[in-house]
Amino acid sequence: MGLFNFAKEVGKHLFGKEAEASEKIKEEIERDNPGINDLKVDYKDGIVSLSGHADSPEAMEKAVLMAGNVKGVGEVKADQLEAPAQTAKVEFYVIEKGDTLSAIAKRFYDDANAYPRIFEANREVIKDANLIFPGQKIRIPLSGD
């Protein structure tokens, strides 16, 4: 995994001053994603750089999404975040205006009732299945997840 782009003007409001951004993002990831060890977070000018060790590719993907779905973050660099190779098929999707998890499930799985699969795969960035917002980036597990 290398560089990921995000919508800088949308996302969870996590910090006020740029000086506290690195620590706030790190706290958020460590609290909600225990699969990351020796995590280091560096935030500068809208770019987050992550380093450390992930227990699984899913933990790494979730850490990237958690960092990127913070208001003020436009890019996440994860080339220094080590993780086992991803064996499952996963896509990333940017939520558009009017989307619902059911509509996204219908699009990817041909079954609107499969939305809990998407919700469970993104619990770290989606706290309520009815509260998603345009510009938010999520992971869509397609196999093995």
SESERO-740180 format. One record per residue (C-alpha): chain; x, y, z; residue in one letter. Coordinates in steps of 0.25 Angstrom, whole numbers. Layout:
<nuti c="A" x="X" y="Y" z="Z" r="A"/>
...
// end
This chain:
<nuti c="A" x="0" y="0" z="0" r="M"/>
<nuti c="A" x="5" y="14" z="-3" r="G"/>
<nuti c="A" x="-2" y="27" z="-5" r="L"/>
<nuti c="A" x="-17" y="29" z="-3" r="F"/>
<nuti c="A" x="-25" y="41" z="-7" r="N"/>
<nuti c="A" x="-37" y="46" z="2" r="F"/>
<nuti c="A" x="-46" y="58" z="1" r="A"/>
<nuti c="A" x="-39" y="68" z="11" r="K"/>
<nuti c="A" x="-51" y="76" z="14" r="E"/>
<nuti c="A" x="-60" y="65" z="19" r="V"/>
<nuti c="A" x="-59" y="55" z="30" r="G"/>
<nuti c="A" x="-59" y="54" z="45" r="K"/>
<nuti c="A" x="-54" y="66" z="52" r="H"/>
<nuti c="A" x="-43" y="61" z="61" r="L"/>
<nuti c="A" x="-34" y="73" z="63" r="F"/>
<nuti c="A" x="-34" y="88" z="64" r="G"/>
<nuti c="A" x="-19" y="91" z="63" r="K"/>
<nuti c="A" x="-9" y="85" z="53" r="E"/>
<nuti c="A" x="1" y="83" z="64" r="A"/>
<nuti c="A" x="-9" y="73" z="71" r="E"/>
<nuti c="A" x="-13" y="65" z="58" r="A"/>
<nuti c="A" x="-3" y="54" z="59" r="S"/>
<nuti c="A" x="-6" y="51" z="73" r="E"/>
<nuti c="A" x="-21" y="51" z="71" r="K"/>
<nuti c="A" x="-21" y="43" z="59" r="I"/>
<nuti c="A" x="-12" y="33" z="66" r="K"/>
<nuti c="A" x="-21" y="32" z="78" r="E"/>
<nuti c="A" x="-33" y="30" z="69" r="E"/>
<nuti c="A" x="-26" y="18" z="61" r="I"/>
<nuti c="A" x="-21" y="12" z="74" r="E"/>
<nuti c="A" x="-34" y="12" z="81" r="R"/>
<nuti c="A" x="-43" y="7" z="70" r="D"/>
<nuti c="A" x="-33" y="-2" z="62" r="N"/>
<nuti c="A" x="-24" y="-11" z="72" r="P"/>
<nuti c="A" x="-18" y="-18" z="60" r="G"/>
<nuti c="A" x="-7" y="-8" z="59" r="I"/>
<nuti c="A" x="6" y="-9" z="67" r="N"/>
<nuti c="A" x="17" y="2" z="69" r="D"/>
<nuti c="A" x="9" y="12" z="61" r="L"/>
<nuti c="A" x="15" y="25" z="58" r="K"/>
<nuti c="A" x="6" y="36" z="51" r="V"/>
<nuti c="A" x="12" y="49" z="45" r="D"/>
<nuti c="A" x="2" y="60" z="40" r="Y"/>
<nuti c="A" x="7" y="71" z="32" r="K"/>
<nuti c="A" x="0" y="80" z="22" r="D"/>
<nuti c="A" x="-12" y="71" z="20" r="G"/>
<nuti c="A" x="-3" y="58" z="18" r="I"/>
<nuti c="A" x="-3" y="47" z="28" r="V"/>
<nuti c="A" x="9" y="37" z="28" r="S"/>
<nuti c="A" x="7" y="24" z="36" r="L"/>
<nuti c="A" x="18" y="14" z="40" r="S"/>
<nuti c="A" x="18" y="2" z="49" r="G"/>
<nuti c="A" x="13" y="-12" z="48" r="H"/>
<nuti c="A" x="-1" y="-17" z="45" r="A"/>
<nuti c="A" x="-6" y="-31" z="49" r="D"/>
<nuti c="A" x="-14" y="-33" z="36" r="S"/>
<nuti c="A" x="-16" y="-26" z="23" r="P"/>
<nuti c="A" x="-30" y="-22" z="28" r="E"/>
<nuti c="A" x="-24" y="-15" z="40" r="A"/>
<nuti c="A" x="-15" y="-7" z="31" r="M"/>
<nuti c="A" x="-26" y="-3" z="22" r="E"/>
<nuti c="A" x="-35" y="1" z="33" r="K"/>
<nuti c="A" x="-24" y="10" z="39" r="A"/>
<nuti c="A" x="-22" y="17" z="26" r="V"/>
<nuti c="A" x="-37" y="19" z="25" r="L"/>
<nuti c="A" x="-38" y="24" z="39" r="M"/>
<nuti c="A" x="-27" y="34" z="36" r="A"/>
<nuti c="A" x="-32" y="38" z="23" r="G"/>
<nuti c="A" x="-46" y="40" z="27" r="N"/>
<nuti c="A" x="-42" y="51" z="37" r="V"/>
<nuti c="A" x="-46" y="66" z="33" r="K"/>
<nuti c="A" x="-33" y="73" z="28" r="G"/>
<nuti c="A" x="-26" y="60" z="23" r="V"/>
<nuti c="A" x="-25" y="60" z="8" r="G"/>
<nuti c="A" x="-15" y="48" z="6" r="E"/>
<nuti c="A" x="-10" y="36" z="14" r="V"/>
<nuti c="A" x="4" y="30" z="12" r="K"/>
<nuti c="A" x="5" y="16" z="17" r="A"/>
<nuti c="A" x="17" y="11" z="10" r="D"/>
<nuti c="A" x="24" y="10" z="24" r="Q"/>
<nuti c="A" x="13" y="2" z="30" r="L"/>
<nuti c="A" x="16" y="-13" z="29" r="E"/>
<nuti c="A" x="5" y="-23" z="28" r="A"/>
<nuti c="A" x="4" y="-37" z="22" r="P"/>
<nuti c="A" x="0" y="-38" z="8" r="A"/>
<nuti c="A" x="-15" y="-36" z="5" r="Q"/>
<nuti c="A" x="-21" y="-49" z="0" r="T"/>
<nuti c="A" x="-36" y="-45" z="0" r="A"/>
<nuti c="A" x="-41" y="-37" z="-12" r="K"/>
<nuti c="A" x="-45" y="-23" z="-6" r="V"/>
<nuti c="A" x="-49" y="-10" z="-13" r="E"/>
<nuti c="A" x="-49" y="4" z="-8" r="F"/>
<nuti c="A" x="-61" y="13" z="-11" r="Y"/>
<nuti c="A" x="-64" y="28" z="-9" r="V"/>
<nuti c="A" x="-78" y="30" z="-4" r="I"/>
<nuti c="A" x="-86" y="39" z="-13" r="E"/>
<nuti c="A" x="-98" y="48" z="-11" r="K"/>
<nuti c="A" x="-110" y="40" z="-9" r="G"/>
<nuti c="A" x="-103" y="27" z="-6" r="D"/>
<nuti c="A" x="-108" y="17" z="5" r="T"/>
<nuti c="A" x="-101" y="5" z="9" r="L"/>
<nuti c="A" x="-112" y="-3" z="3" r="S"/>
<nuti c="A" x="-110" y="4" z="-10" r="A"/>
<nuti c="A" x="-95" y="1" z="-9" r="I"/>
<nuti c="A" x="-98" y="-14" z="-6" r="A"/>
<nuti c="A" x="-107" y="-15" z="-18" r="K"/>
<nuti c="A" x="-97" y="-9" z="-27" r="R"/>
<nuti c="A" x="-85" y="-18" z="-22" r="F"/>
<nuti c="A" x="-93" y="-31" z="-17" r="Y"/>
<nuti c="A" x="-106" y="-30" z="-25" r="D"/>
<nuti c="A" x="-113" y="-31" z="-12" r="D"/>
<nuti c="A" x="-117" y="-18" z="-4" r="A"/>
<nuti c="A" x="-119" y="-27" z="8" r="N"/>
<nuti c="A" x="-104" y="-30" z="9" r="A"/>
<nuti c="A" x="-101" y="-16" z="14" r="Y"/>
<nuti c="A" x="-97" y="-21" z="28" r="P"/>
<nuti c="A" x="-85" y="-27" z="21" r="R"/>
<nuti c="A" x="-81" y="-14" z="17" r="I"/>
<nuti c="A" x="-84" y="-8" z="31" r="F"/>
<nuti c="A" x="-76" y="-18" z="38" r="E"/>
<nuti c="A" x="-64" y="-16" z="29" r="A"/>
<nuti c="A" x="-64" y="-1" z="32" r="N"/>
<nuti c="A" x="-69" y="0" z="47" r="R"/>
<nuti c="A" x="-56" y="8" z="50" r="E"/>
<nuti c="A" x="-61" y="19" z="40" r="V"/>
<nuti c="A" x="-76" y="17" z="40" r="I"/>
<nuti c="A" x="-82" y="17" z="54" r="K"/>
<nuti c="A" x="-96" y="17" z="49" r="D"/>
<nuti c="A" x="-101" y="10" z="36" r="A"/>
<nuti c="A" x="-111" y="21" z="34" r="N"/>
<nuti c="A" x="-100" y="32" z="35" r="L"/>
<nuti c="A" x="-91" y="32" z="23" r="I"/>
<nuti c="A" x="-86" y="45" z="16" r="F"/>
<nuti c="A" x="-82" y="48" z="2" r="P"/>
<nuti c="A" x="-66" y="48" z="1" r="G"/>
<nuti c="A" x="-65" y="37" z="11" r="Q"/>
<nuti c="A" x="-56" y="26" z="6" r="K"/>
<nuti c="A" x="-59" y="11" z="11" r="I"/>
<nuti c="A" x="-55" y="-3" z="8" r="R"/>
<nuti c="A" x="-63" y="-13" z="0" r="I"/>
<nuti c="A" x="-59" y="-27" z="3" r="P"/>
<nuti c="A" x="-62" y="-35" z="-9" r="L"/>
<nuti c="A" x="-56" y="-49" z="-5" r="S"/>
<nuti c="A" x="-49" y="-55" z="7" r="G"/>
<nuti c="A" x="-53" y="-44" z="17" r="D"/>
// end
